[in-house]
Amino acid sequence: MHRFRIDALADPQSLARVAGFFAQRAIIPAGLSAERDQGWMRIEVAVAGLAPQQAAVIAAKLGEAVAVAAVEWEGTA
């Protein structure tokens, strides 16, 4: 299971963009949660069945999104 932690602007589209990123790749998350803290949103996504290289590429691509400030990920294949 891989877990992604994304810090993004508390914008109405931030959560939809992160979820859409996985949907475009036909990946269904095992879990998705978000918490708002003032002007920021912490989004956590759990995904099963990813290779470590695939998770690293996904984290890098998420980090390139306009509203995303930081991405962390951890997990095993």
N, CA, C and O of each residue as an XYZ file, in Angstrom:
308
protein
N       0.859     -1.188      0.000
C       0.000      0.000      0.000
C       0.894      1.237      0.000
O       1.836      1.334      0.787
N       0.596      2.159     -0.871
C       1.296      3.437     -0.912
C       0.364      4.520     -0.385
O      -0.840      4.511     -0.643
N       0.948      5.452      0.358
C       0.188      6.577      0.897
C       0.834      7.869      0.416
O       2.037      8.084      0.564
N       0.002      8.714     -0.160
C       0.443     10.014     -0.649
C      -0.149     11.080      0.260
O      -1.340     11.047      0.567
N       0.685     12.034      0.694
C       0.229     13.180      1.473
C       0.514     14.425      0.639
O       1.660     14.722      0.300
N      -0.546     15.134      0.323
C      -0.443     16.292     -0.560
C      -0.888     17.536      0.195
O      -1.985     17.568      0.752
N      -0.047     18.550      0.214
C      -0.417     19.854      0.766
C      -0.757     20.754     -0.412
O       0.074     20.992     -1.288
N      -1.989     21.249     -0.422
C      -2.457     22.070     -1.536
C      -3.202     23.286     -1.004
O      -3.636     23.317      0.147
N      -3.338     24.271     -1.855
C      -4.138     25.437     -1.495
C      -5.569     24.997     -1.214
O      -6.071     24.071     -1.852
N      -6.220     25.649     -0.271
C      -7.617     25.337      0.047
C      -8.501     25.975     -1.017
O      -9.229     26.934     -0.760
N      -8.414     25.420     -2.205
C      -9.163     25.884     -3.367
C     -10.267     24.868     -3.644
O     -10.050     23.673     -3.442
N     -11.439     25.298     -4.097
C     -12.520     24.351     -4.362
C     -12.141     23.248     -5.350
O     -12.748     22.177     -5.325
N     -11.165     23.479     -6.211
C     -10.777     22.486     -7.213
C      -9.635     21.568     -6.779
O      -9.370     20.575     -7.455
N      -8.954     21.865     -5.680
C      -7.777     21.081     -5.292
C      -8.081     19.600     -5.103
O      -7.385     18.751     -5.661
N      -9.097     19.283     -4.334
C      -9.428     17.878     -4.080
C      -9.853     17.180     -5.367
O      -9.450     16.045     -5.620
N     -10.658     17.848     -6.174
C     -11.105     17.258     -7.439
C      -9.929     17.009     -8.381
O      -9.903     15.993     -9.076
N      -8.968     17.912     -8.414
C      -7.800     17.736     -9.288
C      -6.955     16.550     -8.847
O      -6.491     15.771     -9.680
N      -6.755     16.410     -7.548
C      -5.966     15.276     -7.053
C      -6.690     13.964     -7.347
O      -6.078     13.021     -7.848
N      -7.974     13.894     -7.043
C      -8.743     12.673     -7.326
C      -8.771     12.394     -8.825
O      -8.664     11.242     -9.245
N      -8.911     13.432     -9.623
C      -8.946     13.277    -11.072
C      -7.638     12.761    -11.635
O      -7.630     12.033    -12.627
N      -6.534     13.131    -11.010
C      -5.229     12.646    -11.447
C      -5.177     11.120    -11.393
O      -4.676     10.481    -12.318
N      -5.695     10.536    -10.311
C      -5.723      9.073    -10.188
C      -6.742      8.472    -11.151
O      -6.479      7.436    -11.762
N      -7.889      9.103    -11.290
C      -8.938      8.590    -12.179
C      -8.459      8.536    -13.628
O      -8.781      7.590    -14.346
N      -7.707      9.524    -14.061
C      -7.195      9.544    -15.433
C      -6.254      8.381    -15.708
O      -6.068      7.993    -16.861
N      -5.669      7.828    -14.673
C      -4.749      6.700    -14.817
C      -5.414      5.370    -14.465
O      -4.739      4.354    -14.297
N      -6.746      5.386    -14.357
C      -7.540      4.191    -14.027
C      -7.113      3.574    -12.701
O      -7.119      2.353    -12.546
N      -6.743      4.428    -11.744
C      -6.356      3.978    -10.405
C      -7.476      4.351     -9.447
O      -7.857      5.517     -9.340
N      -7.999      3.348     -8.753
C      -9.047      3.588     -7.758
C      -8.391      3.558     -6.381
O      -7.913      2.505     -5.959
N      -8.356      4.680     -5.676
C      -7.735      4.701     -4.352
C      -8.475      3.803     -3.354
O      -9.696      3.657     -3.411
N      -7.711      3.213     -2.447
C      -8.303      2.446     -1.356
C      -8.896      3.401     -0.326
O      -9.828      3.043      0.395
N      -8.357      4.609     -0.259
C      -8.859      5.615      0.667
C      -8.475      7.008      0.208
O      -7.446      7.200     -0.440
N      -9.307      7.972      0.547
C      -9.074      9.369      0.186
C      -9.663     10.228      1.292
O     -10.833     10.080      1.645
N      -8.848     11.131      1.840
C      -9.364     12.026      2.875
C      -8.735     13.402      2.702
O      -7.676     13.548      2.092
N      -9.407     14.400      3.250
C      -8.898     15.767      3.166
C      -9.311     16.532      4.411
O     -10.409     16.359      4.939
N      -8.395     17.388      4.867
C      -8.672     18.280      5.991
C      -8.221     19.674      5.603
O      -7.153     19.863      5.021
N      -9.051     20.640      5.935
C      -8.726     22.033      5.639
C      -8.164     22.688      6.891
O      -8.683     22.502      7.992
N      -7.099     23.457      6.708
C      -6.483     24.194      7.807
C      -6.154     25.588      7.289
O      -5.136     25.793      6.627
N      -7.015     26.526      7.594
C      -6.905     27.905      7.123
C      -6.821     27.927      5.602
O      -7.773     27.517      4.939
N      -5.727     28.385      5.035
C      -5.623     28.507      3.587
C      -5.066     27.281      2.888
O      -4.797     27.317      1.687
N      -4.890     26.183      3.641
C      -4.293     24.966      3.085
C      -5.198     23.765      3.257
O      -6.104     23.762      4.090
N      -4.943     22.758      2.467
C      -5.679     21.502      2.546
C      -4.661     20.366      2.547
O      -3.759     20.336      1.709
N      -4.804     19.435      3.481
C      -3.964     18.230      3.514
C      -4.807     17.106      2.940
O      -5.842     16.749      3.504
N      -4.374     16.554      1.832
C      -5.084     15.472      1.159
C      -4.255     14.209      1.312
O      -3.052     14.218      1.052
N      -4.888     13.125      1.734
C      -4.200     11.846      1.863
C      -4.889     10.825      0.976
O      -6.112     10.685      0.995
N      -4.081     10.113      0.196
C      -4.594      9.115     -0.737
C      -3.837      7.815     -0.498
O      -2.606      7.806     -0.483
N      -4.568      6.714     -0.312
C      -3.973      5.385     -0.159
C      -4.282      4.586     -1.415
O      -5.427      4.530     -1.864
N      -3.239      3.963     -1.981
C      -3.393      3.204     -3.220
C      -2.658      1.878     -3.082
O      -1.499      1.841     -2.670
N      -3.336      0.796     -3.428
C      -2.720     -0.533     -3.402
C      -2.276     -0.924     -4.807
O      -2.840     -0.465     -5.800
N      -1.262     -1.773     -4.874
C      -0.867     -2.373     -6.143
C       0.051     -1.558     -7.028
O       0.167     -1.850     -8.218
N       0.709     -0.541     -6.484
C       1.641      0.251     -7.288
C       3.068     -0.256     -7.096
O       3.446     -0.663     -5.997
N       3.847     -0.228     -8.156
C       5.282     -0.474     -8.045
C       5.922      0.792     -7.471
O       5.404      1.887     -7.686
N       7.037      0.663     -6.746
C       7.685      1.857     -6.189
C       8.024      2.915     -7.244
O       7.892      4.111     -6.985
N       8.456      2.481     -8.426
C       8.775      3.441     -9.480
C       7.523      4.188     -9.933
O       7.573      5.391    -10.190
N       6.408      3.478    -10.030
C       5.145      4.094    -10.434
C       4.700      5.117     -9.388
O       4.229      6.199     -9.738
N       4.848      4.779     -8.110
C       4.479      5.707     -7.037
C       5.346      6.964     -7.082
O       4.850      8.069     -6.864
N       6.633      6.799     -7.363
C       7.533      7.951     -7.445
C       7.144      8.873     -8.595
O       7.178     10.094     -8.448
N       6.776      8.302     -9.731
C       6.352      9.105    -10.882
C       5.057      9.848    -10.560
O       4.918     11.026    -10.887
N       4.115      9.161     -9.923
C       2.847      9.791     -9.547
C       3.097     10.957     -8.592
O       2.523     12.032     -8.762
N       3.953     10.748     -7.587
C       4.259     11.819     -6.635
C       4.873     13.021     -7.351
O       4.526     14.165     -7.057
N       5.777     12.765     -8.283
C       6.406     13.860     -9.027
C       5.380     14.620     -9.861
O       5.405     15.850     -9.904
N       4.492     13.909    -10.513
C       3.461     14.551    -11.338
C       2.490     15.356    -10.478
O       2.093     16.458    -10.857
N       2.106     14.810     -9.322
C       1.229     15.556     -8.413
C       1.904     16.854     -7.974
O       1.252     17.893     -7.873
N       3.197     16.792     -7.715
C       3.940     17.965     -7.278
C       3.997     19.075     -8.311
O       4.262     20.228     -7.971
N       3.749     18.736     -9.574
C       3.757     19.732    -10.646
C       2.422     20.465    -10.786
O       2.334     21.445    -11.527
N       1.394     20.010    -10.095
C       0.070     20.632    -10.200
C       0.117     22.056     -9.637
O       0.862     22.339     -8.699
N      -0.670     22.927    -10.209
C      -0.645     24.353     -9.877
C      -0.900     24.627     -8.400
O      -0.148     25.389     -7.791
N      -1.916     24.043     -7.810
C      -2.302     24.357     -6.434
C      -1.536     23.542     -5.392
O      -1.722     23.763     -4.196
N      -0.688     22.616     -5.809
C       0.014     21.719     -4.885
C       1.326     22.347     -4.422
O       2.147     22.773     -5.235
N       1.511     22.397     -3.094
C       2.730     22.963     -2.519
C       3.758     21.887     -2.196
O       4.959     22.133     -2.308
N       3.303     20.683     -1.793
C       4.229     19.618     -1.414
C       3.552     18.260     -1.533
O       2.339     18.132     -1.365
N       4.371     17.243     -1.828
C       3.885     15.862     -1.910
C       4.886     14.966     -1.198
O       6.090     15.058     -1.434
N       4.385     14.102     -0.330
C       5.199     13.076      0.322
C       4.535     11.743      0.043
O       3.312     11.671     -0.069
N       5.326     10.687     -0.072
C       4.735      9.361     -0.250
C       5.594      8.329      0.455
O       6.795      8.513      0.648
N       4.952      7.252      0.829
C       5.641      6.129      1.470
C       4.890      4.861      1.117
O       3.719      4.906      0.740
N       5.558      3.746      1.237
C       4.865      2.488      1.008
C       5.740      1.437      0.383
O       6.920      1.646      0.102
N       5.112      0.291      0.173
C       5.785     -0.847     -0.430
C       4.919     -1.385     -1.549
O       3.729     -1.082     -1.636
N       5.524     -2.176     -2.394
C       4.798     -2.762     -3.530
C       3.753     -3.733     -3.057
O       3.044     -4.323     -3.872
